[in-house]
Amino acid sequence: MAKNDRVDLSHFTLRQIIEMEACTRCGECIETCPTFAEARNEEIHPLQKITRTKSFWKADHLGLLARLFGIRPANEELWQEFSKGVYQCTLCGRCHVVCPVQIDTRPLWISLREMLVDRELHPETMNRLRDTVTTSYNISGDPNENRLGWMANMATPPEGLDRGEGAEVVYFVGCVAAFYPMVYSVPQSFTTLMDRAGVDFTTMGGEEYCCGFPLIIAGMGKDAHDLMRHNVDAVRATGAKRLVVACPSCYHTWTDEYPRLIGEPLGFEVVHETEFLVDLIESGALNLKPVEKTVTYHDPCDLGRTSGIYDAPRRILEAIPGLTFVEMRDNREQALCCGGGGDVEMADAEVAKAVGRSRMLQAQETGADLIITACQQCKRTLLGAARANKIRIRTLDVSELLMEAIE
């Protein structure tokens, strides 16, 4: 049952309302939507979401004028269908790339989710996510003091990783890398690379909280404010000048959401893992040996389309002697989502798996031995797709590939 009868327009900016009116209904976005391509549920694709949203708010706010144009209030069944489609979106942003009037779709879809949360029409799984993150401070529900559990099987863990004093760099590990064993090798590789390059770094250990991104994209951003404030204060307390982040979603949240939340500069620089590694390679801090393999690269949505980082990962690949790099059919701005974004795994796991399968089939087309990415969640999703569909391509993070090149 909806909590509020009328659509609350405060969930939308004036620009978003204008953008929805500016939609030309050309349909360019329909076939570029990865989840619609798999599920063929009309409520998923961008054109339908915009059309539905406009009819909802106009029916509530324009009264007689709306009725004159045949717009009628929606019943509960229609709202439920709409909600299902909105939460089957991975928030990949491909629709923005092809939109002829450049509607900024990704933040618009998050606003739709905020509206649905306000009306209590969101999936129940999102409530469980909110409860887990706000009480355990991570997405897995494990004790947060175990954030450095991935160090346990490292032969020689770098010293001073748990809240070391006076470090120049803080490594923000992220929930996926900290609590999912399938990707423990990512923080293990990245910290080893920094250690060998002589970087003075530490982590926040159990003082690192979830960045808040999963709640923001669920439409529950207001519940992430305390997490974000804690993290900013915790990094500032170290005195570090740089924060390096490997998860693209964490990176986007730190660079875009955090400054907006606190209303002032963070006081330290935020860089992504790939940018950091490029600097280490080009400064000569890492000496790379040949890796005689053919690789392709998967652009994570939040690193590429959301944050505009396309070149740094490719510069890493180009720097490795002996490596043959081939692009997938859909790459850079047009790269297909891995299926792991937008909290879709929790809303509709089968759709997420289908999108991952399509991306792995594109990787298979290239004939590559390895698919390289720069996102722990992408690695986890693509590994699952490869195993489920018996596609014999190894999936590695860029840091893991670099470990092969220095050993």
C-alpha positions as CSV (number, residue, x, y, z in Angstrom):
1,M,0.0,0.0,0.0
2,A,1.4,3.4,-0.9
3,K,2.3,5.7,1.9
4,N,1.5,8.9,-0.1
5,D,-1.4,9.2,-2.5
6,R,0.2,11.9,-4.7
7,V,3.5,11.6,-6.5
8,D,6.0,13.8,-4.6
9,L,7.7,15.9,-7.3
10,S,10.5,16.8,-4.8
11,H,12.2,13.6,-5.8
12,F,12.9,15.2,-9.2
13,T,15.0,18.2,-10.1
14,L,13.5,20.8,-12.4
15,R,16.0,19.6,-15.0
16,Q,14.7,16.1,-14.7
17,I,11.1,17.2,-15.2
18,I,12.2,19.2,-18.3
19,E,14.3,16.2,-19.6
20,M,11.2,13.9,-19.3
21,E,9.2,16.4,-21.3
22,A,12.0,16.7,-23.8
23,C,11.9,12.9,-24.6
24,T,11.2,12.6,-28.3
25,R,10.0,9.0,-28.0
26,C,12.4,8.1,-30.8
27,G,13.0,4.6,-29.2
28,E,16.8,4.7,-29.7
29,C,17.2,3.7,-26.1
30,I,15.0,0.6,-26.3
31,E,17.3,-1.9,-28.0
32,T,20.4,-0.6,-26.2
33,C,19.0,-1.6,-22.8
34,P,20.8,-4.8,-21.7
35,T,18.1,-6.0,-19.3
36,F,15.2,-5.4,-21.7
37,A,17.2,-7.4,-24.3
38,E,17.1,-10.4,-22.0
39,A,13.7,-10.1,-20.2
40,R,11.7,-8.2,-22.9
41,N,9.5,-6.7,-20.2
42,E,8.3,-3.4,-21.6
43,E,8.3,-1.8,-18.2
44,I,12.1,-2.0,-18.2
45,H,13.1,0.1,-21.2
46,P,13.8,3.8,-20.8
47,L,11.1,5.1,-23.0
48,Q,8.4,3.3,-21.1
49,K,9.8,4.4,-17.7
50,I,9.7,8.0,-18.7
51,T,6.2,7.7,-20.3
52,R,4.8,6.0,-17.1
53,T,6.4,8.5,-14.8
54,K,5.0,11.5,-16.7
55,S,1.5,10.0,-16.7
56,F,1.7,9.3,-12.9
57,W,2.7,12.8,-11.9
58,K,0.4,14.5,-14.4
59,A,-2.6,12.5,-13.2
60,D,-1.8,13.6,-9.7
61,H,-1.0,17.2,-10.2
62,L,-2.8,18.5,-13.3
63,G,-6.3,17.5,-12.4
64,L,-8.9,18.3,-15.0
65,L,-6.2,19.2,-17.6
66,A,-4.7,15.7,-17.3
67,R,-8.2,14.1,-17.7
68,L,-8.8,16.2,-20.8
69,F,-5.8,14.6,-22.4
70,G,-6.9,11.1,-21.4
71,I,-4.5,10.7,-18.4
72,R,-6.0,8.7,-15.6
73,P,-4.6,7.9,-12.1
74,A,-2.8,4.6,-12.0
75,N,-4.1,1.6,-10.0
76,E,-2.0,-0.4,-7.6
77,E,-1.3,-3.2,-10.2
78,L,0.1,-0.7,-12.7
79,W,2.4,0.8,-10.0
80,Q,3.6,-2.7,-9.1
81,E,4.4,-3.5,-12.8
82,F,6.3,-0.2,-13.0
83,S,8.3,-0.9,-9.9
84,K,9.4,-4.3,-11.2
85,G,10.7,-2.7,-14.4
86,V,12.5,0.1,-12.6
87,Y,14.4,-2.3,-10.3
88,Q,15.3,-4.6,-13.2
89,C,17.5,-1.8,-14.5
90,T,21.3,-2.2,-14.0
91,L,21.7,1.6,-14.1
92,C,24.4,1.0,-16.7
93,G,23.7,4.3,-18.5
94,R,23.9,3.0,-22.1
95,C,20.5,4.7,-22.8
96,H,22.1,8.1,-22.1
97,V,24.9,7.5,-24.6
98,V,22.4,6.9,-27.5
99,C,19.8,9.5,-26.4
100,P,19.6,12.2,-29.1
101,V,18.6,14.9,-26.6
102,Q,21.1,13.6,-24.0
103,I,18.7,12.9,-21.1
104,D,20.8,12.1,-18.1
105,T,19.1,8.9,-17.5
106,R,21.0,7.2,-14.7
107,P,20.2,9.8,-11.9
108,L,16.7,9.9,-13.3
109,W,16.3,6.2,-12.7
110,I,17.6,6.6,-9.1
111,S,15.0,9.4,-8.6
112,L,12.3,6.9,-9.8
113,R,13.5,4.5,-7.1
114,E,13.3,7.2,-4.5
115,M,9.8,7.9,-5.5
116,L,8.9,4.2,-5.2
117,V,10.5,3.9,-1.8
118,D,8.5,6.9,-0.7
119,R,5.3,5.0,-1.8
120,E,6.5,1.7,-0.2
121,L,6.4,0.0,-3.6
122,H,10.1,-1.1,-3.7
123,P,11.2,-4.8,-3.5
124,E,11.3,-6.2,0.0
125,T,14.9,-7.3,-0.6
126,M,15.9,-3.6,-0.6
127,N,14.6,-3.3,3.0
128,R,16.8,-6.2,4.0
129,L,19.8,-4.5,2.2
130,R,19.2,-1.3,4.1
131,D,18.9,-3.1,7.5
132,T,22.1,-5.0,6.8
133,V,24.2,-2.0,5.7
134,T,23.0,0.4,8.4
135,T,23.6,-2.1,11.2
136,S,26.7,-4.1,10.0
137,Y,28.2,-1.3,7.9
138,N,28.8,-3.6,5.0
139,I,26.6,-5.5,2.4
140,S,27.4,-9.0,3.6
141,G,26.2,-8.7,7.2
142,D,29.6,-10.1,8.5
143,P,31.2,-8.4,11.5
144,N,32.8,-5.2,10.1
145,E,36.0,-5.7,12.1
146,N,36.7,-8.6,9.7
147,R,37.3,-6.3,6.8
148,L,40.9,-7.3,6.5
149,G,40.1,-11.1,6.4
150,W,41.5,-11.2,2.8
151,M,45.0,-10.8,4.3
152,A,44.8,-14.2,6.0
153,N,46.4,-16.4,3.3
154,M,48.9,-13.8,2.0
155,A,52.4,-15.2,2.3
156,T,53.9,-11.8,3.4
157,P,51.2,-9.2,4.0
158,P,52.4,-5.6,3.9
159,E,53.0,-4.0,7.3
160,G,50.8,-1.3,8.8
161,L,47.7,-2.2,6.8
162,D,45.3,-1.8,9.8
163,R,45.0,1.9,10.4
164,G,48.7,2.6,10.2
165,E,49.6,6.1,11.4
166,G,51.1,8.8,9.2
167,A,50.6,7.1,5.8
168,E,50.4,9.2,2.7
169,V,47.8,7.0,1.0
170,V,44.6,5.3,2.3
171,Y,43.3,2.3,0.4
172,F,39.5,2.0,0.5
173,V,39.0,-1.7,0.0
174,G,35.2,-1.8,-0.5
175,C,32.6,-4.3,0.7
176,V,32.9,-6.8,-2.2
177,A,36.7,-7.1,-2.0
178,A,36.6,-7.3,1.8
179,F,33.9,-9.9,2.3
180,Y,33.6,-12.1,-0.9
181,P,36.4,-14.7,-1.1
182,M,35.9,-15.0,-4.9
183,V,37.7,-11.7,-5.3
184,Y,40.1,-11.7,-2.3
185,S,42.9,-11.9,-4.8
186,V,42.1,-8.3,-6.0
187,P,43.1,-6.5,-2.7
188,Q,45.9,-9.0,-2.2
189,S,47.3,-8.2,-5.6
190,F,46.8,-4.4,-5.3
191,T,48.4,-4.1,-1.9
192,T,51.3,-6.3,-3.0
193,L,51.9,-4.0,-6.0
194,M,51.8,-0.9,-3.8
195,D,54.2,-2.5,-1.3
196,R,56.7,-3.5,-4.0
197,A,56.5,0.0,-5.5
198,G,57.4,1.5,-2.1
199,V,54.0,3.3,-1.6
200,D,53.4,4.5,2.0
201,F,49.8,3.3,2.5
202,T,47.4,1.9,5.0
203,T,43.7,1.0,5.2
204,M,40.9,2.0,7.7
205,G,40.5,-1.6,8.8
206,G,37.2,-2.1,10.7
207,E,36.7,1.7,10.6
208,E,35.9,1.5,6.9
209,Y,32.2,1.5,6.4
210,C,30.2,0.7,3.2
211,C,30.5,3.8,1.0
212,G,26.7,4.0,0.8
213,F,26.4,3.3,-2.9
214,P,24.1,0.3,-2.7
215,L,21.6,2.3,-0.7
216,I,21.8,5.3,-3.0
217,I,21.0,3.3,-6.1
218,A,18.2,1.5,-4.2
219,G,16.5,4.8,-3.7
220,M,17.5,4.9,-0.1
221,G,20.2,7.5,-0.2
222,K,19.1,9.3,2.9
223,D,19.9,6.2,4.9
224,A,23.5,6.4,3.7
225,H,24.3,9.8,5.1
226,D,25.7,8.6,8.4
227,L,27.9,6.0,6.7
228,M,29.3,8.7,4.4
229,R,30.0,11.2,7.2
230,H,31.8,8.5,9.1
231,N,34.1,7.6,6.2
232,V,35.0,11.2,5.5
233,D,35.9,11.8,9.1
234,A,37.8,8.5,9.3
235,V,40.0,9.3,6.3
236,R,40.6,12.9,7.5
237,A,41.7,11.5,10.9
238,T,44.6,9.6,9.2
239,G,46.0,12.8,7.7
240,A,46.5,11.1,4.3
241,K,46.6,13.2,1.2
242,R,45.2,10.5,-1.2
243,L,42.5,8.0,-1.1
244,V,42.8,5.2,-3.7
245,V,39.7,3.2,-4.5
246,A,39.5,0.0,-6.6
247,C,35.7,-0.4,-6.8
248,P,34.3,1.9,-9.5
249,S,31.0,2.3,-7.6
250,C,32.9,3.4,-4.5
251,Y,35.0,5.7,-6.6
252,H,32.0,7.4,-8.1
253,T,30.4,7.8,-4.7
254,W,33.5,9.3,-3.2
255,T,34.1,11.7,-6.0
256,D,30.5,12.8,-6.8
257,E,28.2,12.1,-3.8
258,Y,30.5,12.8,-0.8
259,P,31.5,16.4,-1.7
260,R,27.8,17.2,-2.4
261,L,26.8,15.7,1.0
262,I,29.3,17.5,3.1
263,G,29.1,20.7,1.1
264,E,32.8,21.3,1.1
265,P,36.0,19.8,-0.4
266,L,37.0,16.5,1.0
267,G,40.5,17.7,1.9
268,F,42.3,14.8,0.1
269,E,42.5,13.5,-3.5
270,V,40.5,10.5,-4.6
271,V,42.0,8.3,-7.4
272,H,40.9,5.1,-8.9
273,E,43.1,2.0,-8.8
274,T,43.8,2.1,-12.6
275,E,45.0,5.8,-12.5
276,F,47.2,5.0,-9.5
277,L,48.7,2.0,-11.2
278,V,49.4,3.9,-14.4
279,D,51.4,6.4,-12.4
280,L,53.4,3.7,-10.7
281,I,54.2,2.0,-14.1
282,E,55.1,5.2,-15.9
283,S,57.2,6.5,-13.1
284,G,59.3,3.2,-13.2
285,A,58.2,2.0,-9.8
286,L,57.0,-1.2,-11.3
287,N,59.1,-3.2,-13.7
288,L,57.0,-5.4,-16.0
289,K,58.0,-8.7,-17.6
290,P,56.4,-10.1,-20.7
291,V,53.0,-11.8,-20.5
292,E,52.5,-13.7,-23.7
293,K,48.7,-13.8,-23.8
294,T,45.8,-12.4,-25.7
295,V,43.4,-10.3,-23.6
296,T,40.2,-8.3,-23.9
297,Y,39.0,-5.6,-21.5
298,H,35.6,-5.1,-20.0
299,D,34.7,-1.5,-19.2
300,P,32.8,-1.3,-15.8
301,C,29.8,0.9,-16.1
302,D,30.6,3.1,-13.1
303,L,34.2,3.5,-14.2
304,G,33.5,4.2,-17.9
305,R,30.2,5.8,-18.6
306,T,29.6,7.1,-15.1
307,S,33.2,8.4,-14.3
308,G,34.7,8.8,-17.8
309,I,37.8,6.6,-17.1
310,Y,38.5,4.6,-20.3
311,D,42.2,5.2,-21.1
312,A,43.9,4.4,-17.8
313,P,43.1,0.6,-17.9
314,R,44.1,0.4,-21.6
315,R,47.4,2.2,-20.9
316,I,48.1,-0.5,-18.3
317,L,47.5,-3.2,-20.9
318,E,49.6,-1.4,-23.5
319,A,52.5,-1.2,-21.0
320,I,52.8,-5.0,-20.5
321,P,55.3,-6.5,-22.9
322,G,54.1,-9.4,-25.0
323,L,50.5,-8.8,-24.4
324,T,48.0,-8.8,-27.3
325,F,45.0,-6.6,-26.6
326,V,41.7,-7.0,-28.6
327,E,38.6,-5.0,-28.0
328,M,35.1,-6.5,-27.7
329,R,32.4,-5.6,-30.2
330,D,30.8,-3.3,-27.6
331,N,33.5,-1.3,-25.8
332,R,34.1,2.1,-24.2
333,E,30.9,4.2,-24.1
334,Q,29.0,1.4,-25.8
335,A,30.3,-1.4,-23.5
336,L,27.7,-3.9,-22.4
337,C,27.0,-4.2,-18.7
338,C,28.2,-7.3,-16.8
339,G,24.8,-7.6,-15.2
340,G,26.1,-7.0,-11.7
341,G,25.0,-3.3,-11.3
342,G,21.9,-1.5,-10.0
343,D,21.1,-4.0,-7.2
344,V,19.5,-6.1,-9.9
345,E,21.0,-9.3,-8.5
346,M,18.7,-8.8,-5.5
347,A,15.6,-7.7,-7.5
348,D,15.9,-10.3,-10.3
349,A,18.9,-12.6,-10.3
350,E,18.0,-14.4,-13.5
351,V,18.0,-11.2,-15.5
352,A,21.4,-10.3,-14.1
353,K,22.8,-13.7,-15.0
354,A,21.4,-13.4,-18.6
355,V,23.2,-10.0,-19.1
356,G,26.4,-11.5,-17.8
357,R,26.1,-14.4,-20.2
358,S,25.7,-12.0,-23.2
359,R,28.9,-10.1,-22.1
360,M,30.9,-13.3,-21.8
361,L,29.8,-14.4,-25.2
362,Q,31.2,-11.1,-26.6
363,A,34.5,-11.8,-24.8
364,Q,34.5,-15.3,-26.3
365,E,34.1,-13.8,-29.8
366,T,37.5,-12.1,-29.5
367,G,39.4,-15.3,-29.0
368,A,41.1,-13.9,-25.9
369,D,42.7,-16.0,-23.2
370,L,41.7,-13.5,-20.5
371,I,39.0,-10.9,-19.9
372,I,40.4,-8.1,-17.8
373,T,38.3,-5.7,-15.8
374,A,38.8,-3.0,-13.1
375,C,35.9,-3.8,-10.8
376,Q,35.6,-6.5,-8.1
377,Q,31.8,-6.8,-8.7
378,C,32.4,-7.1,-12.5
379,K,35.0,-9.8,-11.9
380,R,32.6,-11.7,-9.6
381,T,29.7,-11.5,-12.0
382,L,31.7,-12.4,-15.1
383,L,33.4,-15.4,-13.3
384,G,29.9,-16.6,-12.5
385,A,28.7,-16.2,-16.1
386,A,31.8,-18.0,-17.4
387,R,31.3,-21.0,-15.1
388,A,27.5,-21.2,-15.6
389,N,27.9,-21.1,-19.4
390,K,31.1,-23.2,-19.7
391,I,33.0,-20.3,-21.3
392,R,36.7,-21.0,-21.0
393,I,38.1,-17.5,-20.4
394,R,39.9,-16.5,-17.2
395,T,38.6,-13.3,-15.6
396,L,41.2,-11.0,-13.9
397,D,41.4,-7.6,-12.4
398,V,44.1,-5.3,-13.8
399,S,46.0,-5.6,-10.5
400,E,46.0,-9.4,-10.8
401,L,47.3,-9.2,-14.4
402,L,50.1,-6.9,-13.2
403,M,51.1,-9.4,-10.6
404,E,51.6,-11.9,-13.4
405,A,53.8,-9.3,-15.1
406,I,56.1,-8.6,-12.2
407,E,56.6,-12.2,-11.0
